[in-house]
């Protein structure tokens, strides 16, 4: 019998939680930014200067303590001389999460277009 470690158990338990999914994406993004910075020999001070922001703001961003906007991601991509590519793709598994109102997030009745 194969037993799961605590990490695997927690991932399994929270895999459908929207906040967990968001944190996973933020972690992926910050790891990719850090890898690019390493490749280009750019430190946090350099990135803060390129983004015209404070070193503490960059530190918070790279520690996952901030929510990325598309504008911020595009600015980061531009100063790192990269293209920003955001894609929708088929999920690895069917997600069954619900929002706080008990409706599925992709419900058209909750969609407002302007």
C-alpha positions in Angstrom: 0.0 0.0 0.0 1.4 3.4 -1.0 0.8 6.2 1.6 0.7 9.8 0.6 2.9 12.3 2.4 1.3 15.3 4.0 2.0 17.6 1.0 0.2 15.2 -1.4 -2.7 14.9 1.0 -3.1 18.7 1.3 -2.8 19.2 -2.5 -5.5 16.5 -3.0 -7.7 18.1 -0.4 -7.5 21.6 -1.7 -7.0 21.0 -5.5 -10.5 22.4 -6.3 -10.2 25.4 -4.0 -10.0 28.6 -6.0 -7.7 30.3 -3.6 -5.3 27.4 -3.7 -5.4 27.5 -7.5 -4.6 31.2 -7.5 -1.7 30.7 -5.1 -0.3 28.0 -7.3 -0.5 30.2 -10.4 1.2 33.1 -8.5 3.9 30.7 -7.4 4.5 29.6 -11.0 4.7 33.2 -12.2 7.1 34.3 -9.5 9.3 31.3 -10.1 9.4 32.1 -13.8 10.3 35.7 -13.1 13.1 34.7 -10.8 14.5 32.2 -13.3 14.5 35.0 -16.0 16.2 37.4 -13.6 18.9 34.8 -12.8 19.5 34.2 -16.5 19.8 37.9 -17.2 21.8 38.6 -14.0 19.2 41.0 -12.8 18.7 41.4 -9.0 15.7 42.8 -7.1 17.2 46.3 -7.0 17.7 46.2 -10.8 14.1 45.1 -11.3 12.7 47.7 -9.0 14.6 50.4 -11.0 13.4 49.0 -14.3 9.8 48.9 -13.1 10.2 52.4 -11.4 9.0 51.0 -8.1 10.4 50.4 -4.7 12.6 47.4 -3.8 10.1 46.5 -1.1 7.3 46.3 -3.7 9.5 43.9 -5.8 10.3 41.8 -2.8 6.6 41.5 -1.9 5.8 40.6 -5.5 8.5 37.9 -5.7 7.4 36.5 -2.3 3.9 36.1 -3.6 2.5 38.8 -1.3 0.8 40.7 -4.0 -1.8 40.1 -6.5 -0.6 40.4 -10.1 -2.6 42.6 -12.5 -2.3 42.1 -16.3 -0.8 45.6 -16.5 1.9 44.7 -13.9 2.7 41.4 -15.6 3.0 43.1 -19.0 5.4 45.7 -17.5 7.5 43.0 -16.0 7.6 41.1 -19.3 8.6 44.3 -21.1 11.5 45.2 -18.8 12.7 41.6 -19.0 12.5 41.7 -22.8 9.9 38.9 -22.9 6.4 38.5 -24.4 3.5 37.9 -22.0 1.5 34.9 -23.1 -1.7 34.0 -21.3 -3.7 31.0 -22.5 -6.8 29.1 -21.6 -6.2 25.3 -21.8 -8.0 22.1 -21.0 -7.8 21.3 -17.3 -5.7 18.3 -16.2 -8.7 17.3 -14.1 -12.3 18.4 -14.0 -12.7 21.1 -11.4 -15.8 21.1 -9.2 -15.2 24.3 -7.2 -18.0 26.7 -6.4 -17.9 30.4 -5.5 -19.2 31.7 -2.1 -22.8 32.0 -3.5 -22.9 28.3 -4.4 -22.9 28.9 -8.2 -20.2 27.7 -10.5 -17.8 30.6 -11.4 -18.4 30.1 -15.1 -22.1 30.6 -14.8 -23.4 33.0 -17.5 -26.0 34.4 -15.1 -23.1 35.9 -13.0 -21.3 37.4 -16.1 -21.5 41.1 -16.7 -20.1 42.5 -19.9 -19.5 46.2 -20.4 
